[in-house]
């Protein structure tokens, strides 16, 4: 269970961090194409972007506190998200 929990926390923490970065880049794209985005979208994007790092650190701290196979499986979860991002970038490149 500790390994599964470590991997899930790695996937969640990294996925949330990537999602926060995607929100900011998507908001910049929308702003460039259509002008000023809605204020609520800007506020939520700012909130997600500002809490993405603390969420990641909280997940990594929890895994280190668990110990055992958790930290190694956290790294596997982290690397799986980035491997999926690389695979998506390669697959969608013209």
C-alpha positions in Angstrom: 0.0 0.0 0.0 2.8 2.4 0.7 4.2 2.0 -2.8 0.8 2.6 -4.3 0.2 5.7 -2.1 3.6 7.0 -3.1 3.0 6.6 -6.8 -0.5 8.2 -6.5 0.9 11.1 -4.6 3.6 11.5 -7.3 1.1 11.5 -10.1 -1.3 13.9 -8.3 1.4 16.4 -7.2 3.1 16.4 -10.6 -0.2 16.4 -12.5 -1.5 19.4 -10.4 1.8 21.3 -11.0 1.6 20.6 -14.8 -2.1 21.7 -14.8 -1.2 25.0 -13.0 1.4 25.7 -15.6 -0.9 24.8 -18.5 -3.6 27.1 -17.1 -1.2 30.1 -17.2 0.0 29.3 -20.7 -3.6 28.7 -22.0 -4.7 32.0 -20.4 -1.8 33.8 -22.2 -2.9 32.1 -25.5 -6.5 33.2 -25.0 -5.4 36.7 -24.1 -3.3 37.0 -27.3 -6.0 35.7 -29.5 -9.1 37.3 -28.1 -8.1 40.2 -25.9 -8.8 40.3 -22.2 -10.1 37.1 -20.6 -12.9 37.0 -18.0 -11.9 38.1 -14.6 -13.0 34.9 -12.9 -10.8 32.9 -15.2 -7.8 35.0 -14.4 -8.5 34.8 -10.6 -8.8 31.0 -10.7 -5.8 30.6 -12.9 -3.8 32.8 -10.5 -4.9 30.7 -7.5 -4.1 27.4 -9.2 -0.7 28.7 -10.3 0.2 30.0 -6.8 -0.8 26.8 -4.9 0.7 24.3 -7.4 4.1 24.3 -5.7 2.9 24.0 -2.1 0.7 21.1 -3.2 3.6 19.4 -4.8 5.8 19.9 -1.7 3.0 18.7 0.6 2.7 15.5 -1.5 6.5 15.0 -1.4 6.7 15.7 2.3 3.9 13.2 3.0 5.7 10.5 1.0 8.9 11.1 2.8 7.0 10.9 6.1 5.5 7.5 5.0 8.9 6.1 4.2 9.5 2.6 2.9 9.0 2.2 -0.9 7.0 5.5 -1.0 9.7 7.9 -2.1 10.9 5.7 -4.9 7.4 5.2 -6.1 6.7 8.9 -5.8 9.6 9.4 -8.3 8.1 6.8 -10.6 4.7 8.7 -10.5 6.5 12.0 -11.2 8.5 10.5 -14.1 5.4 8.9 -15.6 3.7 12.3 -15.9 6.7 13.8 -17.6 7.1 10.8 -19.9 3.5 11.2 -20.9 4.1 14.9 -21.6 7.1 14.1 -23.8 5.2 11.4 -25.6 2.3 13.8 -26.3 4.7 16.5 -27.5 6.4 14.0 -29.9 3.1 12.6 -31.1 1.6 16.1 -31.9 4.6 17.6 -33.5 4.1 18.4 -37.2 
